[in-house]
Amino acid sequence: MLGIIFILLLEKLTHIFRGSLSINIGFKFYQIFVIIKKGEIVELKISSFM
């Protein structure tokens, strides 16, 4: 459940801060999230994100 909230917040931030900087920050958050979560769904989200 927290994962869904996290992804929604990240998408909101990406929409607010468009540009390469927001993409880099978002990717770092995704990397940290994968390290914490280590879930297949999260890894699929990253694949579709990139």
C-alpha distance matrix in Angstrom:
0.0 3.8 5.3 5.3 6.6 8.7 10.1 11.0 12.7 14.5 15.7 17.0 18.8 20.3 21.6 23.1 24.6 26.1 28.2 28.3 27.3 23.9 23.5 24.5 22.1 19.2 20.3 20.5 17.0 16.0 18.4 17.1 13.5 15.0 17.1 14.3 11.9 14.7 12.8 14.6 12.1 12.1 15.9 16.3 14.7 17.3 20.0 19.6 19.3 22.7
3.8 0.0 3.8 5.4 5.1 6.0 8.6 9.9 10.5 12.1 14.2 15.3 16.4 18.2 20.0 21.1 22.3 24.1 26.0 26.0 24.6 21.3 21.2 21.9 19.2 16.6 17.9 17.7 14.0 13.6 16.0 14.2 10.9 13.2 14.9 11.9 10.4 13.8 12.7 15.2 12.9 11.7 15.5 16.6 14.5 16.4 19.6 19.4 18.5 21.6
5.3 3.8 0.0 3.8 5.5 5.0 6.2 8.6 9.9 10.5 12.3 14.3 15.3 16.4 18.4 20.0 20.9 22.2 23.8 23.6 22.5 19.3 18.7 19.4 17.2 14.2 15.1 15.3 11.8 10.7 13.2 12.2 8.5 10.3 12.7 10.5 8.4 11.3 9.9 12.0 9.5 8.1 11.8 12.8 10.8 12.7 15.8 15.8 15.0 18.1
5.3 5.4 3.8 0.0 3.8 5.4 5.2 6.2 8.6 9.9 10.6 12.4 14.3 15.3 16.7 18.5 20.0 21.1 23.2 23.5 22.8 19.2 18.7 20.2 18.1 14.8 16.2 17.1 13.7 12.4 15.6 15.1 11.5 13.2 16.1 14.2 12.0 14.4 12.4 13.5 10.3 9.5 13.2 13.2 10.7 13.2 16.0 15.1 14.5 18.0
6.6 5.1 5.5 3.8 0.0 3.8 5.5 5.1 6.2 8.6 9.9 10.6 12.4 14.2 15.4 16.6 18.3 20.0 22.4 23.0 21.8 18.2 18.4 19.8 17.2 14.4 16.5 16.9 13.3 13.1 16.4 15.3 12.2 14.8 17.2 14.9 13.6 16.6 15.2 16.8 13.8 12.4 16.0 16.3 13.4 15.4 18.5 17.5 16.1 19.6
8.7 6.0 5.0 5.4 3.8 0.0 3.8 5.5 5.2 6.1 8.7 9.9 10.6 12.3 14.3 15.4 16.4 18.1 20.0 20.2 18.7 15.3 15.5 16.4 13.7 11.0 13.0 13.2 9.5 9.6 12.8 11.7 8.9 11.9 14.1 12.3 11.5 14.5 13.8 15.6 13.1 10.7 14.0 14.9 11.9 13.0 16.5 16.0 14.1 17.2
10.1 8.6 6.2 5.2 5.5 3.8 0.0 3.8 5.5 5.0 6.2 8.6 9.9 10.4 12.3 14.3 15.2 16.2 18.1 18.3 17.6 14.1 13.5 15.1 13.1 9.8 11.5 12.8 9.6 8.7 12.4 12.4 9.6 11.8 14.8 13.7 12.4 14.6 13.4 14.3 11.3 9.1 12.1 12.2 8.8 10.3 13.5 12.5 10.7 14.1
11.0 9.9 8.6 6.2 5.1 5.5 3.8 0.0 3.8 5.4 5.1 6.2 8.7 9.9 10.7 12.5 14.3 15.5 18.1 19.1 18.4 14.6 14.8 16.9 14.8 11.7 14.2 15.6 12.4 12.1 15.9 15.8 13.2 15.6 18.5 17.2 15.9 18.2 16.8 17.6 14.2 12.6 15.5 15.2 11.6 13.4 16.3 14.5 12.7 16.3
12.7 10.5 9.9 8.6 6.2 5.2 5.5 3.8 0.0 3.8 5.4 5.1 6.3 8.6 9.9 10.6 12.2 14.2 16.8 17.8 16.4 12.8 13.7 15.5 12.7 10.3 13.4 14.2 11.0 11.8 15.4 14.8 12.8 15.9 18.2 16.9 16.4 19.1 18.4 19.7 16.7 14.4 17.2 17.5 13.9 14.8 18.1 16.7 14.2 17.3
14.5 12.1 10.5 9.9 8.6 6.1 5.0 5.4 3.8 0.0 3.8 5.4 5.1 6.1 8.7 9.9 10.4 11.9 13.9 14.5 13.3 9.6 10.1 11.9 9.4 6.6 9.8 10.9 8.1 8.9 12.5 12.5 11.1 13.8 16.3 15.7 15.5 17.7 17.3 18.2 15.6 12.8 15.0 15.5 11.8 11.9 15.2 14.1 11.2 13.9
15.7 14.2 12.3 10.6 9.9 8.7 6.2 5.1 5.4 3.8 0.0 3.8 5.4 5.0 6.2 8.7 9.9 10.6 13.0 14.2 13.9 10.2 10.3 13.0 11.5 8.4 11.3 13.4 11.2 11.1 14.9 15.6 13.9 16.1 19.1 18.7 18.0 19.7 18.7 19.0 16.0 13.7 15.7 15.3 11.5 12.1 14.7 12.7 10.0 13.1
17.0 15.3 14.3 12.4 10.6 9.9 8.6 6.2 5.1 5.4 3.8 0.0 3.8 5.4 5.2 6.3 8.7 10.3 13.4 15.3 14.5 10.8 12.1 14.8 12.8 10.6 14.0 15.6 13.3 14.1 17.7 17.9 16.4 19.1 21.7 21.0 20.5 22.7 21.9 22.4 19.3 17.1 19.4 19.0 15.2 15.8 18.5 16.4 13.7 16.5
18.8 16.4 15.3 14.3 12.4 10.6 9.9 8.7 6.3 5.1 5.4 3.8 0.0 3.8 5.4 5.0 6.0 8.4 11.1 12.7 11.3 7.7 9.8 12.0 9.6 8.3 12.0 13.2 11.3 12.9 16.1 16.2 15.5 18.4 20.6 20.2 20.4 22.5 22.3 23.2 20.5 17.7 19.6 19.8 16.1 15.8 18.7 17.2 13.9 16.1
20.3 18.2 16.4 15.3 14.2 12.3 10.4 9.9 8.6 6.1 5.0 5.4 3.8 0.0 3.8 5.5 5.2 5.8 8.3 9.9 9.5 5.8 7.0 10.0 8.9 7.1 10.3 12.4 11.3 12.2 15.4 16.4 15.8 18.1 20.6 20.8 20.8 22.3 22.0 22.3 19.7 17.0 18.3 18.2 14.5 13.9 16.3 14.6 11.2 13.0
21.6 20.0 18.4 16.7 15.4 14.3 12.3 10.7 9.9 8.7 6.2 5.2 5.4 3.8 0.0 3.8 5.7 5.8 9.3 11.9 12.0 8.7 10.1 13.4 12.5 10.8 14.0 16.2 15.0 15.7 19.0 20.0 19.2 21.4 24.1 24.1 23.8 25.4 24.6 24.7 21.8 19.5 21.0 20.3 16.6 16.5 18.5 16.2 13.2 15.2
23.1 21.1 20.0 18.5 16.6 15.4 14.3 12.5 10.6 9.9 8.7 6.3 5.0 5.5 3.8 0.0 3.8 6.0 9.6 12.5 11.6 8.8 11.3 14.1 12.6 11.9 15.4 17.0 15.8 17.3 20.4 20.9 20.4 23.0 25.4 25.1 25.3 27.3 26.9 27.4 24.5 22.0 23.6 23.3 19.6 19.3 21.6 19.6 16.4 18.2
24.6 22.3 20.9 20.0 18.3 16.4 15.2 14.3 12.2 10.4 9.9 8.7 6.0 5.2 5.7 3.8 0.0 3.8 6.5 9.1 7.9 5.6 8.7 11.0 10.0 10.2 13.4 14.8 14.4 16.1 18.8 19.5 19.7 22.2 24.2 24.4 25.0 26.7 26.7 27.3 24.8 22.0 23.1 23.2 19.6 18.6 20.9 19.3 15.7 16.8
26.1 24.1 22.2 21.1 20.0 18.1 16.2 15.5 14.2 11.9 10.6 10.3 8.4 5.8 5.8 6.0 3.8 0.0 3.8 7.2 7.8 6.0 7.7 10.7 11.0 10.7 13.3 15.5 15.6 16.6 19.2 20.6 20.8 22.7 25.0 25.7 26.0 27.2 27.1 27.1 24.7 22.0 22.6 22.3 18.9 17.7 19.4 17.7 14.2 14.9
28.2 26.0 23.8 23.2 22.4 20.0 18.1 18.1 16.8 13.9 13.0 13.4 11.1 8.3 9.3 9.6 6.5 3.8 0.0 3.8 5.5 5.6 6.5 8.9 10.3 10.8 12.5 14.6 15.7 16.6 18.6 20.4 21.1 22.7 24.8 26.0 26.5 27.3 27.5 27.4 25.5 22.6 22.6 22.6 19.5 17.7 19.0 17.8 14.3 14.0
28.3 26.0 23.6 23.5 23.0 20.2 18.3 19.1 17.8 14.5 14.2 15.3 12.7 9.9 11.9 12.5 9.1 7.2 3.8 0.0 3.8 5.5 5.0 6.2 8.6 9.7 10.4 12.3 14.2 15.1 16.4 18.4 19.6 20.8 22.6 24.3 25.1 25.6 26.1 26.1 24.6 21.5 21.1 21.5 18.8 16.3 17.6 17.1 13.6 12.5
27.3 24.6 22.5 22.8 21.8 18.7 17.6 18.4 16.4 13.3 13.9 14.5 11.3 9.5 12.0 11.6 7.9 7.8 5.5 3.8 0.0 3.8 5.4 5.2 6.2 8.5 9.9 10.7 12.4 14.2 15.4 16.7 18.3 20.0 21.4 22.7 24.0 24.9 25.8 26.3 24.9 21.5 21.5 22.3 19.5 17.0 19.0 18.8 15.1 14.5
23.9 21.3 19.3 19.2 18.2 15.3 14.1 14.6 12.8 9.6 10.2 10.8 7.7 5.8 8.7 8.8 5.6 6.0 5.6 5.5 3.8 0.0 3.8 5.4 5.1 5.9 8.4 9.8 10.4 12.1 14.1 15.2 16.1 18.1 19.9 20.8 21.7 22.9 23.4 23.9 22.1 18.9 19.3 20.0 16.8 14.9 17.2 16.6 12.7 13.1
23.5 21.2 18.7 18.7 18.4 15.5 13.5 14.8 13.7 10.1 10.3 12.1 9.8 7.0 10.1 11.3 8.7 7.7 6.5 5.0 5.4 3.8 0.0 3.8 5.5 5.0 6.0 8.6 9.8 10.3 12.1 14.2 14.9 16.2 18.3 19.7 20.3 20.9 21.3 21.4 19.8 16.7 16.6 17.1 14.2 11.9 13.8 13.4 9.7 9.4
24.5 21.9 19.4 20.2 19.8 16.4 15.1 16.9 15.5 11.9 13.0 14.8 12.0 10.0 13.4 14.1 11.0 10.7 8.9 6.2 5.2 5.4 3.8 0.0 3.8 5.4 5.1 6.2 8.7 9.8 10.5 12.4 14.1 15.3 16.7 18.5 19.6 20.1 21.2 21.7 20.7 17.2 16.8 18.1 15.6 12.7 14.9 15.4 11.8 11.0
22.1 19.2 17.2 18.1 17.2 13.7 13.1 14.8 12.7 9.4 11.5 12.8 9.6 8.9 12.5 12.6 10.0 11.0 10.3 8.6 6.2 5.1 5.5 3.8 0.0 3.8 5.5 5.1 6.3 8.7 9.9 10.6 12.2 14.3 15.5 16.6 18.0 19.2 20.3 21.4 20.1 16.5 16.9 18.5 15.6 13.3 16.1 16.5 12.9 13.1
19.2 16.6 14.2 14.8 14.4 11.0 9.8 11.7 10.3 6.6 8.4 10.6 8.3 7.1 10.8 11.9 10.2 10.7 10.8 9.7 8.5 5.9 5.0 5.4 3.8 0.0 3.8 5.4 5.1 6.2 8.7 9.9 10.3 12.3 14.3 15.2 15.8 17.0 17.6 18.4 16.8 13.3 13.9 15.1 12.0 10.0 13.1 13.2 9.5 10.5
20.3 17.9 15.1 16.2 16.5 13.0 11.5 14.2 13.4 9.8 11.3 14.0 12.0 10.3 14.0 15.4 13.4 13.3 12.5 10.4 9.9 8.4 6.0 5.1 5.5 3.8 0.0 3.8 5.4 4.9 6.2 8.6 9.6 10.4 12.4 14.2 14.9 15.2 16.1 16.6 15.7 12.2 11.9 13.5 11.1 8.2 10.9 12.0 8.7 8.6
20.5 17.7 15.3 17.1 16.9 13.2 12.8 15.6 14.2 10.9 13.4 15.6 13.2 12.4 16.2 17.0 14.8 15.5 14.6 12.3 10.7 9.8 8.6 6.2 5.1 5.4 3.8 0.0 3.8 5.4 5.0 6.2 8.4 9.8 10.7 12.4 14.0 14.7 16.4 17.7 17.2 13.4 13.4 15.7 13.6 10.8 13.9 15.3 12.3 12.3
17.0 14.0 11.8 13.7 13.3 9.5 9.6 12.4 11.0 8.1 11.2 13.3 11.3 11.3 15.0 15.8 14.4 15.6 15.7 14.2 12.4 10.4 9.8 8.7 6.3 5.1 5.4 3.8 0.0 3.8 5.5 5.1 6.0 8.6 9.9 10.5 11.8 13.3 14.6 16.3 15.3 11.5 12.5 14.8 12.3 10.4 14.0 15.0 12.1 13.2
16.0 13.6 10.7 12.4 13.1 9.6 8.7 12.1 11.8 8.9 11.1 14.1 12.9 12.2 15.7 17.3 16.1 16.6 16.6 15.1 14.2 12.1 10.3 9.8 8.7 6.2 4.9 5.4 3.8 0.0 3.8 5.5 4.9 6.1 8.6 9.8 10.0 10.8 11.7 12.8 11.9 8.2 8.8 11.0 8.8 6.8 10.5 11.8 9.4 10.7
18.4 16.0 13.2 15.6 16.4 12.8 12.4 15.9 15.4 12.5 14.9 17.7 16.1 15.4 19.0 20.4 18.8 19.2 18.6 16.4 15.4 14.1 12.1 10.5 9.9 8.7 6.2 5.0 5.5 3.8 0.0 3.8 5.4 5.2 6.4 8.7 9.9 9.9 11.9 13.2 13.4 9.7 9.3 12.4 11.2 8.5 11.6 13.9 11.8 12.1
17.1 14.2 12.2 15.1 15.3 11.7 12.4 15.8 14.8 12.5 15.6 17.9 16.2 16.4 20.0 20.9 19.5 20.6 20.4 18.4 16.7 15.2 14.2 12.4 10.6 9.9 8.6 6.2 5.1 5.5 3.8 0.0 3.8 5.5 5.1 6.3 8.6 9.8 12.2 14.5 14.6 11.0 11.6 14.8 13.4 11.5 14.9 16.9 14.8 15.5
13.5 10.9 8.5 11.5 12.2 8.9 9.6 13.2 12.8 11.1 13.9 16.4 15.5 15.8 19.2 20.4 19.7 20.8 21.1 19.6 18.3 16.1 14.9 14.1 12.2 10.3 9.6 8.4 6.0 4.9 5.4 3.8 0.0 3.8 5.4 5.0 5.8 7.8 9.3 11.8 11.4 7.9 9.5 12.5 11.0 10.1 13.6 15.2 13.6 15.1
15.0 13.2 10.3 13.2 14.8 11.9 11.8 15.6 15.9 13.8 16.1 19.1 18.4 18.1 21.4 23.0 22.2 22.7 22.7 20.8 20.0 18.1 16.2 15.3 14.3 12.3 10.4 9.8 8.6 6.1 5.2 5.5 3.8 0.0 3.8 5.4 5.1 4.9 7.0 9.1 9.8 6.5 6.9 10.4 10.1 8.9 11.8 14.1 13.2 14.3
17.1 14.9 12.7 16.1 17.2 14.1 14.8 18.5 18.2 16.3 19.1 21.7 20.6 20.6 24.1 25.4 24.2 25.0 24.8 22.6 21.4 19.9 18.3 16.7 15.5 14.3 12.4 10.7 9.9 8.6 6.4 5.1 5.4 3.8 0.0 3.8 5.8 5.7 9.1 11.8 13.1 10.2 10.3 14.0 13.9 12.4 15.1 17.7 16.7 17.3
14.3 11.9 10.5 14.2 14.9 12.3 13.7 17.2 16.9 15.7 18.7 21.0 20.2 20.8 24.1 25.1 24.4 25.7 26.0 24.3 22.7 20.8 19.7 18.5 16.6 15.2 14.2 12.4 10.5 9.8 8.7 6.3 5.0 5.4 3.8 0.0 3.8 6.1 8.9 12.3 13.0 10.4 11.7 15.2 14.6 14.0 17.1 19.2 18.1 19.4
11.9 10.4 8.4 12.0 13.6 11.5 12.4 15.9 16.4 15.5 18.0 20.5 20.4 20.8 23.8 25.3 25.0 26.0 26.5 25.1 24.0 21.7 20.3 19.6 18.0 15.8 14.9 14.0 11.8 10.0 9.9 8.6 5.8 5.1 5.8 3.8 0.0 3.8 5.4 9.1 9.7 7.6 9.5 12.5 12.4 12.6 15.4 17.3 16.8 18.6
14.7 13.8 11.3 14.4 16.6 14.5 14.6 18.2 19.1 17.7 19.7 22.7 22.5 22.3 25.4 27.3 26.7 27.2 27.3 25.6 24.9 22.9 20.9 20.1 19.2 17.0 15.2 14.7 13.3 10.8 9.9 9.8 7.8 4.9 5.7 6.1 3.8 0.0 3.8 6.9 8.9 7.4 7.7 11.1 12.0 11.8 13.9 16.4 16.5 17.7
12.8 12.7 9.9 12.4 15.2 13.8 13.4 16.8 18.4 17.3 18.7 21.9 22.3 22.0 24.6 26.9 26.7 27.1 27.5 26.1 25.8 23.4 21.3 21.2 20.3 17.6 16.1 16.4 14.6 11.7 11.9 12.2 9.3 7.0 9.1 8.9 5.4 3.8 0.0 3.8 5.5 5.4 6.4 8.8 10.0 11.0 12.7 14.7 15.4 17.1
14.6 15.2 12.0 13.5 16.8 15.6 14.3 17.6 19.7 18.2 19.0 22.4 23.2 22.3 24.7 27.4 27.3 27.1 27.4 26.1 26.3 23.9 21.4 21.7 21.4 18.4 16.6 17.7 16.3 12.8 13.2 14.5 11.8 9.1 11.8 12.3 9.1 6.9 3.8 0.0 3.8 5.5 5.1 6.2 8.6 10.0 10.6 12.5 14.1 15.7
12.1 12.9 9.5 10.3 13.8 13.1 11.3 14.2 16.7 15.6 16.0 19.3 20.5 19.7 21.8 24.5 24.8 24.7 25.5 24.6 24.9 22.1 19.8 20.7 20.1 16.8 15.7 17.2 15.3 11.9 13.4 14.6 11.4 9.8 13.1 13.0 9.7 8.9 5.5 3.8 0.0 3.8 5.5 5.1 6.2 8.8 9.9 10.7 12.2 14.6
12.1 11.7 8.1 9.5 12.4 10.7 9.1 12.6 14.4 12.8 13.7 17.1 17.7 17.0 19.5 22.0 22.0 22.0 22.6 21.5 21.5 18.9 16.7 17.2 16.5 13.3 12.2 13.4 11.5 8.2 9.7 11.0 7.9 6.5 10.2 10.4 7.6 7.4 5.4 5.5 3.8 0.0 3.8 5.4 4.9 6.4 8.8 10.0 10.3 12.6
15.9 15.5 11.8 13.2 16.0 14.0 12.1 15.5 17.2 15.0 15.7 19.4 19.6 18.3 21.0 23.6 23.1 22.6 22.6 21.1 21.5 19.3 16.6 16.8 16.9 13.9 11.9 13.4 12.5 8.8 9.3 11.6 9.5 6.9 10.3 11.7 9.5 7.7 6.4 5.1 5.5 3.8 0.0 3.8 5.3 5.1 6.4 8.8 9.7 10.9
16.3 16.6 12.8 13.2 16.3 14.9 12.2 15.2 17.5 15.5 15.3 19.0 19.8 18.2 20.3 23.3 23.2 22.3 22.6 21.5 22.3 20.0 17.1 18.1 18.5 15.1 13.5 15.7 14.8 11.0 12.4 14.8 12.5 10.4 14.0 15.2 12.5 11.1 8.8 6.2 5.1 5.4 3.8 0.0 3.8 5.4 5.0 6.3 8.5 10.2
14.7 14.5 10.8 10.7 13.4 11.9 8.8 11.6 13.9 11.8 11.5 15.2 16.1 14.5 16.6 19.6 19.6 18.9 19.5 18.8 19.5 16.8 14.2 15.6 15.6 12.0 11.1 13.6 12.3 8.8 11.2 13.4 11.0 10.1 13.9 14.6 12.4 12.0 10.0 8.6 6.2 4.9 5.3 3.8 0.0 3.8 5.5 5.3 6.0 8.8
17.3 16.4 12.7 13.2 15.4 13.0 10.3 13.4 14.8 11.9 12.1 15.8 15.8 13.9 16.5 19.3 18.6 17.7 17.7 16.3 17.0 14.9 11.9 12.7 13.3 10.0 8.2 10.8 10.4 6.8 8.5 11.5 10.1 8.9 12.4 14.0 12.6 11.8 11.0 10.0 8.8 6.4 5.1 5.4 3.8 0.0 3.8 5.4 4.8 6.2
20.0 19.6 15.8 16.0 18.5 16.5 13.5 16.3 18.1 15.2 14.7 18.5 18.7 16.3 18.5 21.6 20.9 19.4 19.0 17.6 19.0 17.2 13.8 14.9 16.1 13.1 10.9 13.9 14.0 10.5 11.6 14.9 13.6 11.8 15.1 17.1 15.4 13.9 12.7 10.6 9.9 8.8 6.4 5.0 5.5 3.8 0.0 3.8 5.4 5.5
19.6 19.4 15.8 15.1 17.5 16.0 12.5 14.5 16.7 14.1 12.7 16.4 17.2 14.6 16.2 19.6 19.3 17.7 17.8 17.1 18.8 16.6 13.4 15.4 16.5 13.2 12.0 15.3 15.0 11.8 13.9 16.9 15.2 14.1 17.7 19.2 17.3 16.4 14.7 12.5 10.7 10.0 8.8 6.3 5.3 5.4 3.8 0.0 3.8 5.6
19.3 18.5 15.0 14.5 16.1 14.1 10.7 12.7 14.2 11.2 10.0 13.7 13.9 11.2 13.2 16.4 15.7 14.2 14.3 13.6 15.1 12.7 9.7 11.8 12.9 9.5 8.7 12.3 12.1 9.4 11.8 14.8 13.6 13.2 16.7 18.1 16.8 16.5 15.4 14.1 12.2 10.3 9.7 8.5 6.0 4.8 5.4 3.8 0.0 3.8
22.7 21.6 18.1 18.0 19.6 17.2 14.1 16.3 17.3 13.9 13.1 16.5 16.1 13.0 15.2 18.2 16.8 14.9 14.0 12.5 14.5 13.1 9.4 11.0 13.1 10.5 8.6 12.3 13.2 10.7 12.1 15.5 15.1 14.3 17.3 19.4 18.6 17.7 17.1 15.7 14.6 12.6 10.9 10.2 8.8 6.2 5.5 5.6 3.8 0.0
